[in-house]
């Protein structure tokens, strides 16, 4: 069985698909939103033409998440479930077993299934494991998460999505943070392995310390509907709310790393020789 961390590191460049087509009757709202976004971006970059690239960057970024995280994750989950059945543990099927049972199994069966602990980190988001695995599978289909719904999720067992289930934004943010947890070196301050999440993601009701110039994080200031802000060097960057808020906030986070942090997140290079995500910005 291949090492899952290595599997995730492999990224095949694929043509990005177009962003979702905007509705015809919201030109004014789009213009207002674009002007608001321009004002926020102008605070981190002199180039006013940056927003001309935003659709392209967003499509490439969605494709990167899909190909680098979601597709390999689904493949590895299915592989581990097959191994569980062969080992005589059908009660530990991912998507059926509770997250508590899976965490226990990850400890007990680590020598036999070393990737299970990594998978458990991705699944540790909601008690409803069946919904989470099904939704991750749905999002991984079609190239660039065409089924993604920023402020809700998918139908489940014949019922409409409701707020007891995570939004697609929450799922994508969680797997993105978990992936970077796996790529950052272990830190004694974060024994749970959440090195990236602990330092660079804050979710309400917790609040980031905006007075600390070393704080560089994505701040989820609202859960339903989800809304994200960026904190960098004592400044709050609040991009327009709505369907692209999460993607654009993450893009700004990565753009700052590329242009102001020499492509480095701590000791990890996010460029070609490392995580290989900064290519989405082109030259």
C-alpha positions, 0 to 999 in steps of 0.5 A: 500500500502506498504511503498516503502522505506521498500520495497527497504530495503528487499533483498532476496539473490538469486544465482548470474548469470555469467558475460558476456562471453568474446569474444574469440579473445581479450585475449591480451587486457584482459591481459593488462586490468587485469594488469592495474586493478591489479596496481590500486587495489594494491594501496588500498589492499595488496592482489594481488588475489583480481582480482580472485574474480572480476567476482564473485563480479561483478555478485553479485553486478549486482544481488543486484542492480537488486533485491534491486533497479530495480525490486521493483522500476518497481513494485512500478511505476506500482502500482502508475500508477494504483492508478493514473488511479483510481483517475481519472488522466490518464494523469499522467501515469509514462512513458507518463507524463513529469518529470515536471508534475510528480514533481508537482503531487508529491507535490499536491498528496503526502498525497494520493500517498506518494511514488510518490516523491521517484519514481520521484527522480529515474526518474529525469534523462532525459526528455524522460520518456517513454524511461527511464521507458521502459529501466528500465523495460528491465534491471530489467528482467532476474536476473542480467541485461543481457540486460545491454550495458555499452556504449549505451542503448536499441532500442526505438520505432523502432530506434537504441539508440542514444546519446540523450538518457542516456546510461545504465551505466548512468541509473544504476549509477543514480538509485544506487545514488538515492537509497543511497540518500534514505538510508542516513539521511537527511542533512540540507546542501542538502535540495533536499534530494540528500545526497549521490549524492551531496557528493559522485558523481561528473559528468563532466564538474564539477570536484572533489577537489582532494586536499581535503582529505575528498573528497570520490567520484565517478567521471564520467570523460566522458559521451559518452562513459561513464568512471568513476574514484574514488577519495579517500584521495587525490588519483585518482583510474582510473580503465580500461575503457570499459564494467566493468569500472562502476561496478568495480569503484563502487566495489572499492568504496564499498570495501574501505568502507568495509576495510578502513571505518569499513563498514560505509558511514557517519553514515550509515552501509552498512553491514548486519545491514544496507544497506546490500550490503557488503556481495557481498565481502564474508568474 
